[in-house]
C-alpha cells in the first residue's frame, strides 16, 4: 500500500470566503494551499454567489494552478433561471449546479431554507420563500430545465445535481443524456440530500454520469459521518472510471482541501479500494471534466 499524494489532483467542490457562512480560508489562500500541495485544478462553489469571476481573478494572483467557478441555481440568482445560466456560462462558468440550500429536498432534510441544521439562518423566518423543485405537480421536469440543459451542452459545461433529491437528480441525469450533455455529475450521493442508494448510483453511472465522492462529508461528523464502506461498495459495484474525489471543504470544522482529500483517499485504500482506483478518482478522471492541459 503506497502513500497517496495530491500531486496532480483536482477538486470540483471547494467553498471559500467571502460567503454568508464562516469559511476557513478565502479564494487566494485556498488556491495557494492547493497549488503548494501539487494540485492541478480546483473549482470554487458558493451557495450565495457565482464564482466564475472570483476564480478568474484568483488564477491571476496564484500562478501554477487552474482555478474555475460556476453558478448554483439558488434563489439569489432566480432559482431555475436560464437567463442567469446563459450569462454565467458566457463569463466562464465551468459548472452549473442545481439548487443547494434552497432546494425542496434540502428543506425536507434539514428543516431550513438558506442554512443547515447546525449552521445558518432559516430565511423563511424573515419572509415567505418557496423551496425549489425541478419537478411539476405531475412529477415531470419543469419547462425551464430544458433550455438550461441546452446551454450546458452548447458550452460543454458540467451539470451538477447539487442538493436535489435522489429521484429528482436521476430524472435530471436522464434528461441531460437525452439532450446530449457530456458532463453530468451526481453530487455527494451519500450526503443528505440526495441520500442515494448504491442502485441509484449504479443507474447514474450507467447513464454516463460521474459520481462525486466528497471527502469532507465522509470525515466530518456533522450532520453525520458517512461510513467509508459505502464508498468502497460503490466502487466495487461500478468500477472507478466514472467517479471523482472532491473535498467539499471550507467549513471551519474541516481541514484545508488538499489534506481532507488526501486523508479520505488514503483511508479508502485501508478499506480495500485499490490505490490505482483512488489515483484515478483523484486525478485521471478529471481530464474528462475540466480542460486542464
C-alpha positions in Angstrom: 0.0 0.0 0.0 1.6 3.2 -1.1 1.3 6.8 0.2 -1.3 8.9 -1.6 -0.2 12.3 -2.6 -2.1 15.2 -4.0 0.4 15.8 -6.8 -1.7 16.3 -10.0 -5.0 16.0 -8.2 -8.1 18.2 -8.8 -11.1 19.3 -6.8 -14.6 20.1 -8.2 -16.1 21.4 -4.9 -14.4 23.9 -2.6 -16.2 26.6 -0.5 -14.3 29.8 0.2 -14.8 33.2 1.7 -16.4 35.7 1.1 -19.6 33.8 2.0 -22.6 34.1 4.2 -21.2 31.2 6.2 -17.9 31.3 8.0 -15.1 29.7 5.9 -11.7 28.5 6.8 -9.9 30.5 4.0 -10.5 32.9 1.2 -10.2 32.3 -2.5 -6.5 33.2 -2.8 -5.3 31.4 0.3 -7.2 28.3 -0.7 -5.7 28.3 -4.2 -2.3 28.8 -2.8 -2.7 25.8 -0.4 -3.9 23.6 -3.3 -1.1 24.7 -5.6 1.5 24.1 -2.9 0.2 20.6 -2.4 0.8 19.9 -6.1 -2.8 20.1 -7.2 -3.6 20.8 -10.9 -7.1 22.4 -10.8 -9.8 23.5 -8.4 -13.4 24.7 -8.7 -15.0 27.2 -6.2 -18.6 26.6 -5.2 -20.7 29.1 -3.3 -24.3 28.7 -2.3 -24.9 32.5 -2.3 -22.7 33.8 -5.1 -21.5 33.0 -8.6 -17.7 32.1 -8.6 -16.5 32.2 -12.2 -15.2 35.8 -11.9 -13.7 35.2 -8.5 -11.9 32.2 -10.0 -10.7 34.3 -12.9 -9.1 36.9 -10.6 -7.7 34.2 -8.2 -6.0 32.3 -11.0 -4.1 35.5 -12.0 -3.0 36.0 -8.4 -1.9 32.4 -7.9 0.1 31.1 -10.8 0.7 27.4 -11.1 -2.9 26.1 -10.7 -6.0 26.3 -12.8 -9.0 27.9 -10.9 -12.6 27.6 -12.1 -16.0 28.6 -10.9 -19.7 28.3 -11.6 -23.3 29.1 -10.6 -25.6 27.5 -8.1 -29.3 27.9 -9.0 -30.5 29.1 -5.6 -33.0 31.9 -5.1 -30.3 34.6 -5.2 -30.0 34.0 -9.0 -33.7 33.5 -9.5 -33.7 29.7 -9.0 -34.1 27.6 -12.1 -33.2 30.6 -14.3 -32.0 30.0 -17.9 -31.0 33.7 -18.2 -28.7 33.5 -15.2 -27.1 30.3 -16.6 -26.6 31.9 -20.0 -24.7 34.8 -18.5 -22.7 32.7 -16.1 -21.5 30.4 -18.9 -20.6 33.3 -21.1 -18.5 34.6 -18.2 -16.6 31.3 -18.0 -18.5 29.2 -15.5 -17.5 25.5 -15.9 -20.3 24.0 -13.8 -24.0 24.7 -13.3 -25.2 23.3 -10.1 -28.9 22.7 -9.3 -30.2 24.4 -6.1 -28.4 23.6 -2.9 -29.7 25.1 0.3 -32.9 26.4 -1.4 -33.9 23.1 -2.8 -37.1 21.3 -1.6 -35.0 18.2 -0.8 -32.6 20.3 1.4 -35.5 21.8 3.2 -37.0 18.4 3.9 -33.7 17.0 5.1 -32.6 19.9 7.3 -35.8 21.9 8.1 -34.1 25.0 6.9 -34.0 27.2 3.8 -30.8 29.0 3.3 -29.0 27.2 6.1 -28.3 23.8 7.7 -29.5 22.2 10.9 -26.2 23.2 12.6 -25.4 26.5 10.8 -27.0 29.4 9.1 -30.4 31.1 9.3 -33.7 29.9 8.0 -34.7 32.7 5.5 -38.4 31.8 5.9 -38.3 33.5 9.3 -37.9 36.8 7.6 -40.1 36.5 4.5 -42.1 33.7 2.8 -39.9 31.6 0.5 -41.0 28.6 -1.6 -38.4 25.7 -1.7 -37.2 24.9 -5.2 -38.0 21.7 -7.0 -37.3 20.9 -10.7 -40.5 18.8 -10.9 -44.0 19.9 -11.6 -47.2 18.6 -9.9 -47.1 15.5 -12.2 -43.5 14.7 -11.3 -42.2 15.8 -14.7 -39.3 18.3 -15.3 -40.4 21.9 -15.3 -40.0 23.7 -18.7 -37.1 25.9 -17.5 -34.9 22.9 -17.2 -34.7 22.2 -20.9 -33.1 25.5 -22.1 -30.6 25.1 -19.2 -29.6 21.7 -20.5 -29.2 23.1 -24.0 -27.0 25.8 -22.7 -24.9 23.4 -20.7 -24.5 21.2 -23.8 -23.7 24.2 -26.0 -20.9 25.4 -23.7 -19.7 21.8 -22.9 -20.1 22.7 -19.2 -20.6 20.4 -16.2 -24.1 19.9 -14.8 -24.2 19.1 -11.1 -27.2 17.7 -9.3 -26.2 19.5 -6.1 -28.9 19.2 -3.4 -31.7 17.7 -5.4 -33.4 14.6 -4.1 -32.2 11.3 -5.4 -35.1 10.7 -7.7 -35.1 14.4 -8.9 -31.4 14.0 -9.6 -31.9 10.8 -11.7 -34.7 12.5 -13.7 -32.3 15.3 -14.4 -29.5 12.9 -15.4 -31.8 11.1 -17.8 -32.9 14.4 -19.4 -29.3 15.5 -19.7 -28.4 12.3 -21.5 -31.4 12.8 -23.8 -30.2 16.3 -24.7 -26.6 15.2 -25.2 -24.8 16.8 -22.2 -21.4 15.2 -22.0 -20.5 16.2 -18.4 -23.0 15.4 -15.7 -22.1 14.9 -12.0 -24.1 13.3 -9.3 -23.1 15.5 -6.3 -22.1 13.9 -3.0 -24.5 10.9 -3.3 -24.3 9.8 0.3 -24.9 13.3 1.8 -28.4 14.3 2.8 -29.7 15.3 0.3 -29.6 13.3 -2.1 -29.1 10.2 0.1 -28.7 7.9 -2.8 -28.6 4.1 -2.7 -26.0 2.0 -4.4 -28.6 1.1 -7.0 -29.3 4.7 -7.8 -25.5 5.4 -8.1 -25.3 2.4 -10.5 -28.1 3.9 -12.6 -26.5 7.3 -12.7 -23.2 5.8 -13.8 -24.9 3.6 -16.4 -26.5 6.8 -17.8 -23.0 8.2 -18.2 -22.9 10.5 -15.2 -19.9 11.0 -13.0 -20.3 10.4 -9.2 -18.6 12.9 -6.9 -17.3 11.5 -3.6 -16.8 14.4 -1.2 -14.1 13.7 1.3 -15.3 16.3 3.8 -18.7 14.6 4.0 -17.1 11.3 5.0 -14.7 12.7 7.5 -16.9 15.3 9.2 -19.3 14.2 12.0 -21.8 16.9 11.0 -24.6 16.3 10.1 -23.4 12.6 10.4 -20.3 10.7 9.4 -20.7 8.6 6.3 -19.1 5.1 6.5 -16.1 4.5 4.2 -17.5 1.1 3.5 -20.3 2.8 1.4 -17.7 4.3 -0.9 -15.9 1.0 -1.4 -19.3 -0.7 -2.1 -20.0 1.9 -4.8 -16.6 1.4 -6.4 -16.9 -2.4 -6.2 -20.4 -2.1 -7.9 -19.5 0.4 -10.7 -15.7 0.5 -11.1 -13.8 3.7 -10.7 -14.0 5.1 -14.3 -16.9 7.5 -13.5 -16.0 8.5 -10.0 -14.2 11.6 -8.8 -13.0 12.6 -5.3 -13.7 16.2 -4.3 -13.4 17.8 -0.9 -16.5 19.9 -0.2 -14.3 21.8 2.2 -14.2 25.3 3.5 -16.1 24.7 6.7 -14.1 25.5 9.9 -14.7 22.0 11.2 -12.7 20.6 8.2 -9.1 20.8 7.2 -8.0 22.6 4.0 -9.0 20.9 0.8 -5.7 19.1 -0.1 -5.3 17.4 3.3 -9.0 16.5 3.6 -9.0 14.7 0.3 -5.6 13.1 1.0 -6.8 11.7 4.3 -10.0 10.4 2.7 -8.2 8.8 -0.3 -5.6 7.1 2.0 -8.4 5.8 4.2 -10.1 4.3 1.2 -7.0 2.2 0.5 -7.1 1.0 4.1 -10.7 -0.2 3.4 -9.5 -2.2 0.4 -10.0 0.2 -2.5 -7.1 -0.3 -4.9 -4.6 2.5 -5.0 -4.9 2.7 -8.8 -8.6 3.3 -8.4 -8.1 6.0 -5.8 -5.5 7.8 -8.0 -7.9 7.6 -11.0 -10.7 9.3 -9.0 -8.4 12.0 -7.6 -6.6 12.8 -10.8 -7.1 11.0 -14.1 -10.9 11.2 -14.3 -10.8 15.0 -14.0 -9.4 15.1 -17.6 -12.9 14.1 -18.7 -14.5 17.1 -17.0 -12.1 20.0 -16.9 -9.9 21.5 -19.7 -6.7 21.4 -17.6 -3.9 20.6 -20.1 
